[in-house]
């Protein structure tokens, strides 16, 4: 039944909520689709360069999947104990308070997600245009225009329908797996033909140079880039059907599958390319296709383009929910916490994410921003998982449908501390600038969030923007389910007399 009418006479439904349309399959494709972007097609070069041998490189890829699995298990516990959308931000807010959560939100909205979206969009346009400009790099203007067009198209899709966005994610995730499946199949054919000189025991473990611990850490960081996105399902928890069941199941299915695919893909690369050939390639998958697929080698740049197209869709879908969650907590303008009355999509948050990415596209220089993003992103992972341990101490009686063994977060944090330490040692300027970007949010938090009394002109401006935004986007505040708005402290462990888990 419809509720009260707007000023223009349009009826607004009584209950407007985020739709739960993400089942187990879509949950798996969100994780797989966000992990498999351009990384596996580009990162093998960096992993091999820093690890020093084929065997060490394959070990780094498997280890990268293992660490991603440890982190995702920790996020599964947090996701069902704190059933809110927003991922790291929502958990850090709940565990450490508003300031810590705002600093993560600030760095993510200001630089992390806009830069990532811009870089993936530029990768997409470069690979789409490569067949058109085979002898040279695509023109600067052409890559920017195509990137902006892609962002605008996918923003429109995400504004129009959650179901349409998840169906696109499903389709392009299948496309990514088929592209990698083609590489693996061709590589297996080469191996069965006896072309596996680089994979013989003598070649695998031959070390041209002994890598230092710092070099191995850098190799692992390159692999971690290819695995980034494993935590993105936690950003849309409130739109997952039965999250306490489907969230961990999606993680258990997706992470091992991606690790297996990545390892087999690298073995396929080495079945037809020597270490020197791989290190001299700027796009490993394209070189692989040119060497083995002949006239069909154009499939590889198209496959990378399709992979990045799905990655853009996934990042838009999840990053907009982060803005939505931040606005709902009062850390961003309230307009971003509103959803369309009929389509139930966070249109203002999506428009902000798209606009921020377009600004980064116009800046032009993204390489340094990528370094800052990587450091901030990795820092947020460790803080969140350290929060899991603190939360267990803070609320020991909280009912946790999933409770991972203590060694899982401890092992992850050991790897995290090791890599962070070597990053600080080897790249102090990059890490320092990354920390500075994050800390610029401190005065913003106290002046814009904690400060209750604001000048009348600022309040009037915010009210005007909110009013105009509501009318243009036809959005209202959503009504959340009682389970989603309940404080986690209310969900206590069942008493010993009941069927509680030990």
N, C-alpha and C positions, 0 to 999 in steps of 0.2 A: 504494500500500500504506500502511496506517495505521501510525503510529508509536506511541510510548509512551502509556499511559493517564494521564488526570488522576486526581486524588484521588477523584473521584466515579465513576470507571470509564469515562468517555467517552474514546474513541480520538481522538487528535490526529493529523492528517496529517503525514507526514514533512516535506513541503516546503510551507510556507505563504508565498505571495508575493503582491505586488500584481498584479492581473490586467491584462494588456495588452488592453483592450477599446476603446480610443479610436482609431478609424481616421481616415482623412482627412476624411470627412464630419463626424464628431463633433468632430474637432479644429477644423474651420471653425466649427461651431455654438458651440463653447465661446468662441472669440474673438468672433464676431459677437454671440452671446447676452450676453456680459459687457460689450461696448461699448454695444450698444443697450439701454439701460435706460430711465430717465425723462428723461435729458439732452436728447435731440433734441426731446422734447415740451415742454420747459421752457426750455432754454438759449437758444433763438433771441432771446428778449427781451433777455437780458443782452448778447449779442453785438452786437445792433443798437444798444442803448442806449449802449455804450461806443465803438463804431466810428464812429457818426455818420452813416452812409449805407448804403443797400441794397447798393451795389457793394462797399464796404469790408467789409460783413458777409459777403457771399458769398466774398470773397477770404480772409477770416479762416477760414471753414469749410474751404475747399480747402487753405489753408496748414496748418490743424490736422491734416487727414488726411495731408499730406505729412510733417509732423514725427513723427506717430505711425508712419508707414511707416519713417522713418529709425531711430526707436527700436526698432521691431520687427525690423528687419534686424540691428541690433546684438545684440539678444536671441537671434536665430536663431543667430548665430555662437557666442555664449556657451552656448546650449542644447545644441549638438552637441559643443562642445569640453569642456563640463563636464556630462555627461548625468545630472544629478541632479534630482529634484523639489525644489521650494522656491523657484524663481525667483530674485528679487533676493537673498534671504537666502543661498541656496546659493552663488551666485556671489561675493558679497561675503565670505562665510566662506572660500572657497577662495582668493580673491585677496588680501584685506587681513587675514585672520585672524579669530579667534573674537570679539574684542571688537566690531569693526565690524559683523560679522554679527549678534551678539546685540542690538546697539542697534536695528538694523532690525527684528529679530524682536520685541523688547520693545515697540516703538512700534506695530507691526502688531497684535500680540495684545492689547495693553492698550487701544488706542483706535481704530486705523485700520479694521480689518475689523469689529469689533463695531458701531462707529458707522455705517459704510457699510451694513451689514446692517439695522440699526435704521431708518435713514433710508429705504432702499428698501422695507422692510416697511410703514412708515408711509405712504409714497407709494401703495403698493398698496392699503392699507385705505381711504385717503382717496378714491381714485378708484372703488373698489368701492361705497363708501357714498354717493358723490355723487348718483347717481340716486334714492337713498332720501331724501336730505335736499337737494333741489334749491334751496331758498331760504336755506339757512344752512350753516355748517360742520358736519361730522359731530361728534357728541359725543366728548369726550376719551376716555372709558372705552371706547366702542365701537371707536374706531380702535386703541386699545392691545390690546383683546381679540382683534380680528381679526388684527392684526399678529402677536401671539404665537401664535395658532392656525396661521397660515401658516408661521411659523418651525418650529413643532413638527412640522407635517405634512411639510415638506420635509426636516427632519432625519431623520425616520423613513424617508423614501424613500431618502435617501443612506446611511443605516445598513443598509438592507435589501439594496441591490443597486447596484453601479456601473453595470450595464447599464440598470437602470430610471432612474437619475439622468441618464445620458447620453441616453436616449430622451426623457425629459421636456425636456431641454435642446434636443434636435433639434426636437421638436414646437413648443415655444414660440418658438424662434428663427424657424421658418417663420411662425408667427403674427405675430411682430413685423414681419417683412419684408412680410407681406400687409397689415398695418395701414398701414405706411409706403407700400406700393404703392398702397393705396386713396387716400391723401392725394396721392401723385404723379399718379395717374390723374385724379382730380378736378381737380387743378391744371392738368394738360395740357389737359383739356377747356375749362377757363376760358381758357387761353391761345389755343387754337384758335378760341374764340368772339370773340377780340379783347379780352378783359378782362385786359390786362397793363400797365396804366398805370404801375404801380410798377416794371416791368422794362424800360421804354423807356430808351434811352441817356441822355436828359435827366434822368429820375428816378433812375436807378441811380447816376449820378455827381454828383447835386446834393447838396451838403454843407450841411446846416443849421448845423452848427458844426464847426469844424476840430478833430478829436480830437488830444490830445497823445500823445506816445509812451507815457506811462503809461496813458492810456485805451485805446490799442490793445493794450497788454500785458494789461490787464484783460479786454478782449474776447477775446483769445486764451486766457486762462485759463478763461473760460466755455466756449469751444469745446473746450478740453482736457478739461474735466469730462465733456463728452458723448462724448469719445473714450477716456476712461479704461477700462482693462480689456484693452487690446491686448496686454499681457504675460502674461495669465493662463494661457495654454497652457503656459508654462514652469514653472508650479507643479506640473504633473502629467506631466512628461516621462517618468517611469518607467512610466506607464500608457498611453503612446502607442505604437501599433504602428509599428515601424521609425521612431523619432523623427528620425534623421538625414535621412530622406527626407520624412516627412510634416510635421514641424515647419515647415521653411521653406515647403513648398508651401501649408500652411494659411495662413501669413502672407501669401504672395503673392496668394492668392485673397481673403482676408477684408478686409484693410485697404483695397485699392482699391474693393472692393464697398461697404463702409460709407461711404467718402468720397463715392462717386457717389450713393448713396442719400441721404446727408445733404444734399448740395448740391441735388439735385433736390427734396427735401422742402422746403427753405427757399425755393426758387423757387416751389413750389406755394403756400406760405404767402403769399408776396408777390403771387401772381396774383389773390388775392381779398381781401387785407387791406392797408390802407395802413400806413405806418410808425407812425402814431399809434395805430391800432387794435391793432397787434401789441404796442406798448409798454404799452398799457393792459390787456393780457390777462395774467392770472396763470397760465393754462394755454393755450398757443397752439393746440395741437391741438384742444382742446375748443371754443375760440372758432371755429376754422376749421370744425369739424363743425356747430356751431350755425348758422353763416352759410350753409353750402352743402348740408348733408345733410338739413335739415328734421327730419322725424319720426325719421329714422335717425341723428340726431346722437348718440344714446346709444352708438353704436358706438365713438366716440372714447374716452370714459372707460373703457369695457370694454377697448379695445385697449391703453390705457396700463396698466391693471391687469394684463392678461396679460403685457405686456412686463416689468413689474416683478416679476411672479411668476417668470418665467424668470430674471431677474437675481438674485433671491434664491437660486434653486437653483444658479446658476453660482458665486456668491460662497461659498456653503456648501461646494460641491464643492472649490473651489480653496483657500480659507482653511484648511480642515481639513487639507489636504496640507501647508500651511506649518507648522502645529503638529506634524504627524507628522514632517516633516523636522527641525524644531528639536529635538524629543525624541530623534531618532535621533543627532543630533550631541552630545547631552548637555546642551543648553541649556534643556530643559524636562523635567518629570518623565517617567521612562521609560515610564509607563503610556500616554502619548500616542503612543508609537512602536509600539504594538501594534495588530494587526488581527484581525478575527474569523476563527476557524479555518476556517469554511466559506464565509462570504460575502466574505471578504477585503476588508472595508471598515474604515477607521480609526474605529471607533465611539467610543472615548474622546475623540479629537480633535474629532469632530463634535459631541459633547455639550458640550464646553468652548466651542466656537464659538457654539453655540446659546444656552448659558447666559449668555455674555458679552453677546450681543446683547440678550437679555431684560433684563439689568441696565441697559443703556443705555436701553431702552424705558421702564423704571421711573423713570429719572432725569428724563425729560421734556424738558429743554432740550438740543436737539441742534444749534442753529444755530452756536454758537461752536465746538462740537466739529467741525463740518464744515469750518470754516476751518482749524483745526489739522491735520485729516486731509489736506486738500488740500496744505498746505505740506509736511508730512512725506512724503506720497506723491511729490510732485514732486522733493523733495530726494533720495529713494531712487533715482529714475530716473537722475538725473545722476551720483550716486556709482557706480551700477552700470556705466553706460556709460563713465565715466572709468576704472573698473576694467578694462574691455576693453582700453584703450590700455596701461595698466600691465601687464596680463597678457601682452600681446604682447612687451613689453620684458622681462618677468620670465622667460617661457618662449618664446623665439623659435622653438625647434625642435618645439614641440607640434604634432601633426597636427590641423589644423582643416579638416574637410570643407567648411565654409563660411567664407570669409574676405572680409568686405566691404571695399570701398575705404576708405582712411584718411579720405577726405573725409566719409564717412557719419557716423562718430562725432564728428568735429570739428564738422561743421555742426550736429548735434543739440546738442552741448555749448555752442555759441555761442548758440543760441536759449535753451537752459536757463539759462545764466548771465545773459542779458539779462532774462529773466522773473523769475528769482530775485532779481536786483538791484533791479528795480522793486517786487517784492513786499516786500522788506526795507525799501525806502524809503517805500512808501505804507502798509504795515501792520506797523510794527516790533513792536507788542505781540503780534499774532497769531503772527508768525514767532518772536518770542522765547519765547512760551509753548510753541510747537511744539518748538523746540529743547530747552527745559527738560524737556518730557515725555520726549523721547528720551534726554536725559542722565541722567535718574533711573535709567536702566538700568545706569549704570556701577557704582555700589556693589552693585547686585543681582548683577551679573556676577562681581565679585571675591569677594563673600561667598557667593553661592549656587552658582557654577560653578567658579571657580578655586580656592576654598578647599577643600582635600581633606578635612580633618578637621572634621566637623560634630558638634554635641552628640548624644549617644546618643538623647535623646528625639526629636530631629528625624528621625534615621535610622529610629527605630522607627515614627514616625508615617508616614513615606514608605513604608516596607515594608508597613505595615498597609493604607494606602490602595491601594497597588499590588496587594496580595493580594486585597482585597475587589473592586477594580475588575476584575481578571482573572476572578474567579468570576462577577460580575454580568454582565459583557459577553461572557464566553467568548472572550477575546482572548489572543494570543501574539505574540512577536516574529516578524516576517516574515524569511524567508531570501531575500536578494537575489541577483540574477543576478551572476556574476563580472564582466561588462562594466560593470554599474552600480556595483559597489563598488570597481572598479579606480581608482587615482589617475590623474587626467588626465596626469600626467607620464609614465606608462607608455605612453601612446598617442602615440608620437613620429612625426614626419614620415617617410615612407618615404625610403630612401636614394636618392641621385641615380641609381643604377644601376637602380632599379625604376621603376615607372610613377608616380612622384611628380608632384604638381602644382607648378608654379612658384609 
